[in-house]
Amino acid sequence: MASFSFGAGNARKIARLPLYALGRLVTLVTPRTERWVFGCGAGIGDGALALWQVAAEHGRDAVWLTDDPREARDAAALGIPTLRKSSLAGFWATARAGVIVVAYGFGDVNPYAIGSGFVAQLWHGIPLKRIGLDAPETLRSPIRIGAAAVSRALGLMYRAAARRIDLLPAASHLVRGRLESAFGLPAERIVVTGEPRTDVLSRGTAEERRESARTLIRRLVPDLPGERLVMYAPTWRDGEPDPAVPGAADWKAIDEALARHDAVLLVRSHRLGAGDYAPPAGVSRVRSLGAELLNDVTPALPGLDALVTDYSSLVYDAALVPLPVLFLAPDVAAYARRRGFYGAYRDVAGDDAATTWAELLPQLDALLGDPAVAAERTARSRALSERVHAFHDGRSAERVYAAIVARAGLAPDVPRPAGRSTGPNDRVRKATR
């Protein structure tokens, strides 16, 4: 059941216009400090956590904003102080912050107090499907009467909001062009630093990353009935039903294919609109790894043996591992008309994307059963990574931090107390390795 659509989201934005106006008036007369506020629509993780680690190591005064009790507990376990973002304290923290870090949108913090703060929008993946101003779906009117006029007004609102973004990191110059177009930003505000959220895929050795990821997956899904792990990650379809949900015969065939290769399928539905991927009785080799178990899936990717997806930006993250990828795109023509892609879909998926599970399973059989096929698919991912990732050193968060400090005109870093070897910042650093 879908939990969000652009139409519903846009209706809420229109209804809250008076609150945005009031917040703007408050921030016009409120002086900013050098405090940082962080937020992330996907929880305590993603690029926001990677940048938090660097800011904390440099002694920055910072707080994380969230209204979710689970996120508050996750933050406390890492020694990260939190405030309720919808509270007066959350509003005031955002209104006073000199640096505001978000990964999804202004709603990651208190959206009414963005004002004149320096906003770093980290975003949450390299877009394959069109986003922002490039996607008509983003500006979908919540009403039918006068829909065209409302969509134009939403476009103006979107552009005005995007102009408050002061810095947006890009994985490469190719991706920079997509973000410039999608957000309507001048080129100088988009910096090619790499994505902080993918640093975890480049630090340490490949063996260390795989072992860490496997440990994480086994902790969250302890009853894995196989050694080989395949993740299925369908993307969100803007509030529409997911056409790739398997039927009864598909589930039986999936389970049989997995059994032949001692494999498990981990289903990672999109957090905004999970499809009905609960398998029927008798299917033993399918497990869920949804956001309720793991809000940020990136650290788990090196523990996989293959990825199956459709239009998800995870394909670019998997390329950095690199992982062999298969594509299941049952509605590619309709999706291209409604949402659209950056470039041609086949430039990423190749010419052999499956449209049904019946077409996909022979490809999965070959991938898991023939090392040569796995090597060829992995080579595809490696080539894709070279196209879209300018950095592979695990230091993107450091580059983003340096860019923020320089562009926001901040004071020199606050030194850490001499002789201190453990503490909250060290827990954050260990958790993000």
Sequence and secondary structure as in RCSB ss.txt:
>XXXX:A:sequence
MASFSFGAGNARKIARLPLYALGRLVTLVTPRTERWVFGCGAGIGDGALALWQVAAEHGRDAVWLTDDPREARDA
AALGIPTLRKSSLAGFWATARAGVIVVAYGFGDVNPYAIGSGFVAQLWHGIPLKRIGLDAPETLRSPIRIGAAAV
SRALGLMYRAAARRIDLLPAASHLVRGRLESAFGLPAERIVVTGEPRTDVLSRGTAEERRESARTLIRRLVPDLP
GERLVMYAPTWRDGEPDPAVPGAADWKAIDEALARHDAVLLVRSHRLGAGDYAPPAGVSRVRSLGAELLNDVTPA
LPGLDALVTDYSSLVYDAALVPLPVLFLAPDVAAYARRRGFYGAYRDVAGDDAATTWAELLPQLDALLGDPAVAA
ERTARSRALSERVHAFHDGRSAERVYAAIVARAGLAPDVPRPAGRSTGPNDRVRKATR
>XXXX:A:secstr
     HHHHHHHHHHTHHHHHHHHHHHHTS   S EEE  TTSS HHHHHHHHHHHHTT  EEEE S HHHHHHH
HHTT  EE TTSHHHHHHHHH SEEEESS GGGS GGG TTSEEEE  SS  SB  GGG GGGG  S STTHHHH
HHHHHHHHHHHHTTEEEEEESSHHHHHHHHHHHT  GGGEEES  GGGGGGTSS HHHHHHHHHHHHHHHSTT  
 SEEEEEE    TTS  TT   HHHHHHHHHHHHHTTEEEEE   TTS       TT  SEEE  TTT S  GGG
GGG SEEEESS THHHHHHHTT  EEEB TTHHHHHHHT BSS THHHH S  BSSHHHHHHHHHHHHH HHHHH
HHHHHHHHHHHHH S  SS HHHHHHHHHHHHHT        TT   SHHHHHHHHT 
